[in-house]
Amino acid sequence: MSNQLKKFIAGLPKAELHLHLEGSLEPKLMFELAKRNQIKIPYKSIAEVKEAYQFTQLQDFLDIYYMGMNVLQTEQDFYDLTEAYLRKVAAENTQHVEVFFDPQGHTERGVKFETAIHGIHNALTEVGKELGVTFKLIMCFLRHLDEASAIKTLNEAEPFKHLLCGVGLDSSELGHPPSKFINVFKMAKQQGYKLVAHAGEEGPADYIIEALDLLKIDRLDHGNRAMENPALVSRLANSKMALTVCPLSNLKLCGVTDMANHPIKKMLEAGLVATVNSDDPSYFGGYMNANFESIAEPLNLSIADLTLLAKNSFTGSFLEQTEIDQYLNKIDQYVANFNA
C-alpha cells in the first residue's frame, strides 16, 4: 500500500458501529486482570495467548472469547477494558463509537448486570470526554441461549435503560435463526430501543430476511451473504439499511479466504450503506485503521471509496441528523485539505 493511502486512512474521521468490548481484551490486559482477580487462565504467556488466536470457524473463536471473559470481575475491570479500547481508537481518529457488550456472558458467571454496565458506561463517559470520542452503548443477546434468557436480560436492563441506546443479537449464528428472538425484539422495540442483529456472517441470506421482516432491525451487522441474493441486495439498497462489515474478522474466521474477494467493494457498487468495523480487534488482528488498510489495496479502493465508507459509518449511526451532518462536514474538510 502506498504511504499516501496509509496516511489518508490514518487521518480520516470515522465511526465504529460493530465492536464487542469483550473482544477488545488484549492478552496483556487479560493477564493483568487474571492476576488482579486471582483467576486461572490456561496460558503461561502473552505469546501463548496469541498462538491460540488461530481460528478456522466462528465457534473456535467463541470458545476462547468466553474463556477470556472470566477475568472481568469488577466494575474497575470493565472500566479498564473500555478505556483501553477508547485510547486505541481515538489514536486512529475514530471519533464516534457504538459498542456492544454481552450481559449474559457476565451474569451467567455471577457478575451483576450493574457491575458491567456501570464500569463500561463510566469509561465511555469520562474517557470519551477526555479524548473527544462520542458513543452509544448497545447490549446484545447471546443467540445460543434461549429467548427466555434474553427476556430476563431485557428486564434486568430496565433500571439502566437511560444508559443504553439499543439491543443486538450475537454469538454463534448457525442453528440459531433470528426468528428465535421475535418476542424479545418486539418488547425491546416497544421500550424504545434501536434494534440491530448479526445475520449473514456464517448464516444464510434467509437469516438476513428474517432479521428484517421478523425482528424489524434498524441496522444489519455483517450481512455479507446478502450478496448471494440480488433481490435482497436491491431491498437493502433501496431502504438505505446500513451494514456493519468487519473485514479482518471475515478473513480470520474464513468467511473470506482472500481479501481480493471481499464483498465490500461490490456492496458499495450496489448502493449498499456498507461500513468498516473491527468486530473483536484483539482476536482478529487489528482495530479500525488496520481494517481499512486490509481492504484498500487488495480491492483497489480509491480515496473516494474510502471517503464513502467513512461517511457511511456516520450516516449509518444512531446519532441525530444534526450530529451526523457535523461529522460529514469534518470528513469533507479533511479530504479537501488532504488533496490540497
C-alpha positions in Angstrom: 0.0 0.0 0.0 1.2 3.5 -0.8 2.3 5.8 2.0 -0.2 8.3 0.8 -3.1 5.9 1.1 -2.0 4.8 4.5 -1.7 8.4 5.6 -5.2 9.2 4.3 -6.7 6.3 6.2 -4.9 7.2 9.4 -6.3 10.8 9.5 -9.8 10.0 8.1 -12.5 10.8 10.7 -14.5 7.6 11.2 -17.1 5.9 13.4 -17.1 2.3 14.6 -20.6 0.7 14.7 -19.7 -3.0 15.3 -17.3 -3.6 18.2 -17.7 -6.1 21.0 -16.0 -4.7 24.0 -15.1 -8.1 25.4 -13.4 -8.8 22.0 -11.0 -5.9 22.6 -9.5 -7.6 25.6 -5.8 -7.6 24.7 -3.6 -10.5 26.0 -1.6 -8.1 28.2 -4.7 -6.8 30.0 -6.1 -10.4 30.2 -3.0 -11.4 32.2 -3.2 -8.2 34.4 -6.8 -8.8 35.2 -6.3 -12.5 35.8 -3.6 -11.7 38.3 -5.6 -8.9 39.9 -8.6 -11.2 40.4 -6.7 -14.4 41.1 -8.3 -16.1 38.1 -6.6 -19.1 36.5 -6.3 -19.0 32.7 -4.9 -21.8 30.5 -1.9 -19.8 29.2 1.5 -19.2 30.5 2.5 -16.2 28.4 1.1 -13.5 26.1 2.8 -15.3 23.2 0.8 -18.4 24.1 -2.4 -16.5 24.1 -1.6 -15.1 20.6 -0.8 -18.6 19.4 -4.2 -19.7 20.5 -5.8 -17.0 18.3 -5.8 -19.2 15.2 -9.3 -20.0 14.2 -10.9 -21.9 11.4 -14.5 -21.1 12.3 -16.7 -18.9 14.5 -17.1 -21.5 17.2 -13.3 -21.9 17.7 -13.1 -18.1 18.3 -16.1 -18.1 20.7 -14.7 -20.8 22.9 -11.6 -18.6 23.6 -13.7 -15.4 23.7 -15.9 -16.7 26.5 -12.9 -18.1 28.4 -11.3 -14.6 28.2 -14.4 -13.0 29.7 -13.7 -14.8 33.0 -11.1 -12.3 34.0 -13.7 -9.5 34.0 -15.0 -9.4 37.6 -15.3 -5.9 38.9 -16.5 -2.5 37.8 -12.9 -1.4 37.5 -12.1 -4.3 35.2 -14.9 -3.2 32.8 -13.7 0.4 33.1 -10.1 -0.6 32.3 -11.2 -2.7 29.3 -13.3 0.1 27.8 -10.7 2.8 28.5 -8.0 0.7 26.7 -10.3 0.3 23.7 -11.1 4.1 23.5 -7.5 5.1 23.7 -6.6 2.8 20.8 -9.4 4.0 18.5 -9.0 7.7 19.4 -5.4 7.5 18.3 -6.7 6.3 14.9 -9.1 9.2 14.6 -12.2 7.2 15.3 -14.5 9.9 16.6 -17.7 8.1 17.4 -18.3 4.5 18.6 -21.4 2.4 19.0 -20.2 -0.5 21.1 -21.7 -3.9 22.1 -21.4 -5.8 25.4 -22.8 -9.2 26.3 -24.6 -9.0 29.7 -25.5 -12.7 29.7 -21.8 -13.6 29.3 -21.3 -11.9 32.7 -24.5 -12.5 34.7 -24.3 -16.3 33.9 -21.0 -16.4 35.8 -22.2 -14.4 38.8 -21.2 -10.9 37.7 -24.1 -8.4 38.3 -25.5 -6.6 35.3 -24.9 -3.2 37.1 -21.2 -4.1 37.6 -20.6 -4.5 33.9 -22.8 -1.6 32.7 -21.5 1.0 35.2 -17.9 0.1 34.5 -18.4 0.4 30.8 -20.6 3.5 30.8 -18.4 5.4 33.2 -15.4 4.8 31.0 -17.3 5.7 27.8 -18.4 9.0 29.5 -15.2 10.0 31.3 -12.5 8.8 28.9 -14.7 9.6 25.9 -15.0 13.2 27.0 -11.2 13.4 27.6 -10.5 12.0 24.1 -13.3 13.7 22.2 -15.0 10.4 21.3 -18.8 10.3 21.4 -20.6 7.0 22.0 -23.8 4.8 22.1 -24.0 1.6 24.1 -25.8 -1.5 22.8 -26.4 -4.7 24.8 -26.5 -7.9 22.9 -28.4 -11.1 23.5 -26.5 -14.4 23.1 -28.3 -16.3 20.4 -27.0 -19.8 21.6 -29.1 -19.2 24.7 -32.9 -19.4 24.7 -35.3 -16.4 24.3 -36.4 -16.7 27.9 -32.8 -15.8 29.0 -32.9 -12.8 26.6 -36.2 -11.6 28.0 -34.8 -11.9 31.5 -31.8 -9.8 30.4 -34.1 -7.2 28.9 -36.0 -6.9 32.2 -32.7 -6.7 34.1 -31.7 -3.8 31.9 -34.8 -1.7 32.8 -33.2 0.3 35.6 -30.3 1.2 33.3 -32.3 1.9 30.2 -31.2 5.5 30.2 -27.6 4.3 29.7 -28.4 2.2 26.6 -29.2 3.0 23.0 -30.2 -0.4 21.6 -30.2 -4.1 21.7 -28.5 -6.6 19.4 -28.1 -10.3 18.7 -24.7 -12.0 18.5 -22.8 -15.3 19.2 -23.0 -18.5 17.1 -25.3 -17.9 14.2 -25.8 -21.3 12.6 -28.8 -23.1 14.0 -30.0 -20.0 15.9 -32.1 -18.0 13.4 -33.4 -14.5 14.1 -36.9 -16.0 14.3 -35.9 -17.5 17.7 -36.0 -14.0 19.2 -39.1 -12.4 17.7 -40.8 -11.7 21.1 -37.8 -10.1 22.9 -37.1 -7.9 19.9 -40.8 -6.8 19.8 -40.6 -6.0 23.5 -37.4 -4.0 23.1 -38.9 -2.0 20.2 -41.9 -1.2 22.4 -39.5 0.1 25.0 -37.9 2.4 22.5 -34.6 0.6 21.8 -32.8 0.7 18.5 -32.5 -2.8 17.1 -29.6 -4.5 15.4 -28.7 -8.1 14.8 -25.9 -10.2 13.4 -27.0 -12.0 10.3 -25.5 -13.4 7.1 -22.0 -13.8 8.6 -21.9 -17.6 8.6 -25.7 -18.0 8.4 -27.6 -17.8 5.1 -29.1 -14.8 3.4 -32.5 -16.1 4.7 -31.4 -15.1 8.2 -31.0 -11.5 6.9 -34.5 -11.6 5.6 -35.7 -12.9 8.9 -33.9 -10.1 10.8 -35.5 -7.5 8.5 -39.1 -9.0 8.5 -39.4 -10.5 11.9 -37.0 -8.6 14.2 -37.6 -5.3 12.4 -34.0 -4.3 12.8 -32.7 -0.7 12.2 -29.2 -1.8 11.2 -27.7 -5.1 9.9 -24.5 -6.5 11.5 -22.2 -8.2 8.9 -24.7 -9.1 6.1 -22.0 -10.4 3.7 -24.2 -13.2 2.4 -26.8 -10.8 1.2 -24.7 -10.6 -1.9 -25.9 -14.1 -2.8 -29.5 -12.8 -3.2 -29.9 -10.0 -5.8 -33.5 -9.2 -4.7 -32.2 -8.8 -1.1 -29.4 -6.5 -2.3 -31.9 -4.3 -4.0 -34.0 -4.2 -0.9 -31.1 -3.2 1.3 -30.0 -0.6 -1.1 -33.5 1.0 -1.5 -34.1 1.1 2.2 -30.6 2.5 2.9 -30.1 -0.1 5.6 -26.6 0.2 7.0 -24.3 -2.9 7.1 -21.6 -3.1 9.7 -18.9 -5.1 7.8 -15.8 -6.5 9.5 -13.0 -7.3 7.0 -10.3 -8.8 9.3 -12.9 -10.8 11.2 -14.2 -12.2 7.9 -10.7 -13.2 7.0 -9.7 -14.6 10.4 -12.9 -16.7 10.6 -12.5 -17.8 7.0 -15.7 -16.1 5.7 -13.4 -14.9 3.0 -10.1 -16.6 2.2 -8.6 -13.8 0.1 -9.2 -10.0 0.7 -9.2 -9.6 -3.1 -12.6 -11.4 -3.0 -14.0 -9.5 0.0 -17.6 -8.3 -1.0 -17.4 -4.8 0.5 -16.5 -3.1 -2.8 -19.4 -4.8 -4.6 -21.6 -3.7 -1.8 -20.6 -0.1 -2.4 -21.1 -0.5 -6.2 -24.6 -1.9 -5.5 -25.5 1.1 -3.5 -25.4 -0.5 -0.1 -24.5 1.6 3.0 -21.5 -0.6 3.9 -19.3 0.4 6.8 -15.9 -0.8 8.1 -15.5 -2.1 11.6 -13.2 -4.2 13.7 -15.6 -6.6 15.5 -13.2 -8.2 18.0 -9.9 -6.5 17.3 -7.8 -8.2 19.9 -8.7 -11.6 18.5 -8.8 -10.7 14.8 -5.6 -8.7 14.5 -6.5 -5.0 14.1 -8.5 -2.0 15.0 -10.2 0.4 12.6 -7.2 1.6 10.5 -6.0 -2.0 10.1 -9.4 -3.0 8.8 -9.5 -0.1 6.3 -5.9 -1.0 5.2 -6.7 -4.7 4.8 -9.2 -4.0 2.0 -7.7 -0.8 0.5 -5.0 -2.4 -1.7 -6.5 -5.8 -2.5 -9.8 -4.2 -3.6 -8.0 -1.3 -5.3 -10.1 1.2 -3.3 -9.8 4.8 -4.2 -9.8 7.8 -1.9 -13.4 8.3 -3.0 -14.3 4.8 -1.9 -12.6 5.2 1.5 -14.3 8.5 2.0 -17.7 6.9 1.2 -17.0 4.1 3.7 -16.2 6.7 6.4 -19.3 8.8 5.6 -21.4 5.7 5.7 -20.2 5.0 9.2 -21.8 8.2 10.4 -24.9 8.1 8.2 -25.4 4.5 9.5 -25.0 5.6 13.1 -27.8 6.3 15.7 -26.7 9.9 16.1 -29.1 12.7 15.4 -29.0 14.1 11.9 -27.5 17.4 13.0 -24.6 15.5 14.6 -24.2 13.3 11.5 -24.0 16.4 9.4 -21.3 17.9 11.5 -19.2 14.7 11.2 -19.8 14.6 7.4 -18.5 18.2 7.2 -15.4 17.2 9.1 -14.8 14.4 6.5 -15.3 16.9 3.6 -12.8 19.3 5.2 -10.3 16.6 5.8 -10.5 15.3 2.2 -10.2 18.9 0.8 -7.1 19.6 3.0 -5.6 16.2 2.1 -6.0 16.8 -1.6 -4.6 20.3 -1.3 
